[in-house]
Amino acid sequence: MPVLALVGGQWGDEGKGKVVDQLAESADVVVRFSGGDNAGHTVINHLGEFKLHLVPAGIFTSRVLCIIGNGVVINPAVLMSEIEMLNKAGVDTSHLVISNRAHLVMPYHLLLDELEEKSRAGKALGTTKRGIGPAFADKTNRLGIRTCDLLDKDGLKERLTMVMDSKNTLFTKVYDAPPMSLDKIYDEYCVYADFLASYIKDTSVLLTQALARKQLVIMEGAQGALLDPDFGTYPYGTSSSPLSAGGSLGAGIAPNRIDKVLGIFKAYCTRVGNGPMPTELFDATGDEIRNIAHEFGTTTGRPRRIGWFDAVAARFSCFINGLTSVALTRLDVLDSIPSVKICTAYELNGELIDYFPASVADLEKCRPVYEELSGWNSPISHVRKFTDLPLEAQRYVRRIEELMGCEVGMTCCGPSREQVIHLKSVI
Ligand code: IMP
């Protein structure tokens, strides 16, 4: 049985939650590997509709071991309420395990995210304000507090005292803000420690065992390739790597153990937050797609920016992720659009280019070159076989496949677990 890394191919919100929920039925382990509660994975299944921020979307299949990997930054308050919400809805969470190496999002990270965004003024990144950037910065700066620290309350106090000393200096001397109370944060985190202690384990041991038993492991990504700190639209991106390579580090699975990489792409593009998006639509078609698809952020509720499918960016995403197949989600959203466009190249400074530029200034200057295809003007939400799709929809999928240079293994035609068309096995 293989190890499958499942990653976002665009700017996040591609529907990874739905695909993980679907594939988890045949998996043994699902491990979330990056991001934090900036992610919002929506799952609709026989138990109801759920918006998950930290718990892996495999949680609904009770025999699946669900791991929050070392690469995730965890806000324990959010995780606690997510577990309680799931339990209330009758979802068993006894098969959830949290890596003892994962870093914690602390109250001062939330405040710093807010203050840093304010100080960027007109150049704000449009973060989710969940403290993600500051938490990953502390990890790299060796000022982080980890889940294993929750298991040693004396050690936690000592570490918190040292870290908060430097944070409070920053708040009072740089931002002219009041200091935060060490005792209040310590007491709060002791409550989380008591609640989460039984979930915190050395997950690398569990994953080693799963691999030895040749179990099917799904690595669940968050966000999307174009938000990657190295390859995305830097600095307009997130702070941990959503790529398959990030998955290796963030789950604790060596790169040579990953057999397949499935990239999730929407049949069009969306983006939340600021930064370049070459195919963005500012017209009535963009509004129509936003309304049909209800494109508002799961985590922040912000309206998502809408654009045509960008095959230049998608090809880049295929390459840097090493995709072995693609899942194309939300195809049904385009049902009533009379003609659909795909961006096949950019025009930059009067020249045609087929690569994704590194510089934000260049990306902002890129003009998309489109190929226009007829729409299918009929509902497809009931279709379960590719050949039963209207020919125009088949052509749209095949053209995207051709331009990306990667096979489409599945496509989704509605939000529920069943509304999936399988073209070939992705596992
Ligand atoms: P942060 O990750 O909260 O620091 O936000 C940085 C950028 O990534 C902002 O543009 C966010 O809107 C974007 N972002 C973060 N998480 C997600 C996600 O799950 N989906 C889509 N965009 C995201």
Residues whose N, C-alpha, C, O or C-beta is under 5 A from the ligand:
A	BS01	IMP	W11 G12 D13 N38 A39 G40 L125 G126 T127 T128 K129 R130 I132 G133 Q223 L227 G237 T238 S239 V272 G273 N274
